[in-house]
Amino acid sequence: MPIRINKGGEIPVHEQIRQQVIFGIATGEYPLGYKMPSRPQLARKLLIAPNTVGAAYAELAEQRWLVRLRGRKYEVMYPKTALPDPATEDIETLMLRLLRAARAQGIPSSDLVSDVQKLAEAEPPDHFLIVEPEPGIGKVLKYEVQKLTGQRVESHSIQQLWDQPSLLRDAALLVPAYLADLLDFVPTRQRAETTLLVYSPFSHYVEMVKNLPQPSAVGMLSVSGPGLRTMTGVVAEAIGKRHRLVPFLLERKERKPVIRKLEIKDLPPDVDIRVIGLRGGETKNAMLSVPPSPGWASHLPEATEEDFRAMDVLFTESITHNFVQHPRKVMYRLLSDKSIKEIQNVRLRGGEPSVPASREDGRTRLSPAGAP
């Protein structure tokens, strides 16, 4: 995903760079160990000052998305240890490594065989548990997994799982890949069977905005304020000076869904999830961005039918797609095709692997949305 910027927009250039790098990591386009362009290289490409690139990279390093190497180079640092891909791992090699480890630790082969047999006969988990980056994204992931599998799905933050380890019991973990190295407190077997999630790329939709034939109002409807903040950085260059971006937030008010119209300045800060996820005294007293409290947007006006009619294009999430009628409504599914296939292969207690979702235009289409 090449980094592209809008120099004349509402979002500072260094913030656009930061948001696009984070989204590229979340979609797997910038994998573990990916070396970012140097400050001078990216500055020359974007025709901006190297210090602007440096500010973005320094903030990403402080938030544990990148690590600084010698010579002012930066690379993607999550996760510390990537889990092997079960579809490609060589079984004979794994068994030989297991035997060598058992011998080195003085474990008889007979005991090893017995232990493997017990693991194979152990009861599978009975529900999915999503480790959420923040509550809004957790809602979207939970919704998509429920629609995909028809199974019970829970969603909890890393902090909740630290405080209540019992929430992990009998759960098959679904974890955004950029949080995988923050789960040292999870039991070893459960961590080894975790399904890592990557998000769908958004480049197709960015091009859609860039190719709009005339100046347009582009709406985005989401249940996540921080998610909206990230996406404004992703589409900033496509919006440019030609189009106008309007965020809409779907929330609950007295158990009823309410949609609020926002300005870019109204959006909350990102959640410093990778910093918050590093447990211990290092972060205990740090000044960190935290998820906005429920009702943070309650002072903002409710959106009207006229507001939505004024949108030439309206991007929605899977969970918000059917809350608004609009002739040019485009749904973005958060889960990538790769993650969907891996979730479908997870076997829960008393059930078979999930039934595939239907396909439409090469992208997965989920069932009609329910309330968030």
Secondary structure, 3 states (H helix, E strand, C coil): CCCCCCCCCCCCHHHHHHHHHHHHHHCCCCCCCCECCCHHHHHHHHCCCHHHHHHHHHHHHHCCCEEECHHHCEEECCCCCCCCCCCCCCHHHHHHHHHHHHHHCCCCHHHHHHHHHHHHHCCCCCEEEEECCCHHHHHHHHHHHHHHHCCCEEEECHHHHHHCHHHHCCEEEEEEHHHHHHCCCCCHHHHHCCEEECECCCHHHHHHHHCCCCCCEEEEEECCHHHHHHHHHHHHHHHCCCCEEEEEEEEEECCEEEEEECCHHHCCCCCCHHHHCCCCHHHHCCCCCCCCCCCCCCCCCECCHHHHHCCCEEEEECCCHHHCCCCCEEEECCECHHHHHHHHCCCCCCCCCCCCCCEECCEECCCCCCCC
